Amino acid sequence: MTSEHQRVPIAVIGGSGLYDLEGLENVTTHSIPTPFGTPSAPIRIGELKGRRVAFLPRHGDHHEHNPSNVPYRANIWALKSLGVFWVISVSAVGSLREEIVPGEFAIPDNIIDKTYRRANTLYDELAVHVNLTHPFHPMLRDVLVDCVEKENIPLHDGGTYICMEGPAFSTRAESELHRSWGASMIGMTAMPEARFAREAEMCYATIALPTDYDVWKDDDDVEVESILAILRKNIANARRVLARVIPAIPLDQEEECEVYSALQHAIMTRPEAISADTRTKLRVFLEPYLEPIAETRPEPALNE
């Protein structure tokens, strides 16, 4: 973990179309090795509105990582090592509801995970069970909602995000199934990213940018060209919103957020069963909970 004076408390993870953070000053670029491999791209660290911010393009600087191959664990490990607590994700999605018009914004409040090819925990070596009732945390969601409204961008507050594996878009049958579940939008990247953020005790929320109506509307088959046109508009609006969000984040309220201690009662594995190698690998996450392993002597055998 970085020392407090070097700490970077806020991160923005940019999705499709967002490969840099406008207004970031005094930028330095950091290639951070992790036990989970190399992050999506070197992380840019700078100042925005007087606050230290890290920016990471989820798909890489040249969009070289498809949704299934994004190194989600490496990304979260690297951001945690910088001291990040607040994580703002920006993600393109398809709309599953007539009223969520492409080009508008949505701030989802829950998620259904339909991925199947991706690692789904940071803790393969341990038994760790975090609470994921609210995967997009209300404290950060409130900031995002307020900032979008102040930019007068049409907003849908709440809704369930379906995270599918991809990289192909949905079939018509899949799209209708997701609508029947009451979901509001579909994307390919919020999971396992949101889960890993919770496992890393990071407060995470998403600005979802609808680009199309998925394939459930008869007159709205997904066309990449039209998606890109709307995406460009969405990204321009997202940049304005982010400029508001960064100074509005309540940095002094970290410890009031239950995510700050999400692992306190989530680690089932006894400390003495955690190997030295695992402790080293996961120290960036587990350090507050890693008590020194006391030397123990074997109990004498009972007389028979």
Buried (B, 14 or more C-beta within 10 A) or exposed (E): BEEEEEEBBBBBBBBBBBBEBBBBEEBEEBEBEBBBEBBBBBBBBBBBEEBBBBBBBBBBEEEEBEBBBBBBBBBBBBBBBBBBBBBBBBBBBBBBBEEBEBBBBBBBBBBBBBBEEBEBBBBEBBEBEBEBEBBBBEBBBBBBBEBBBEBEBBBBBEBBBBBBBBEEBBEEEBBBBBBEEEBBBBBBBBBBBBBBBBBBBBBBBBBBBBBBBBBBEEEBEBEEEBBEBBBEBBBEBBBBBBBBBBEEBBEEEBEEBBBBEBBEEBBEEEBEEBEEEBBEBBEBBBEEEBEEBEEEEEEEEEEE
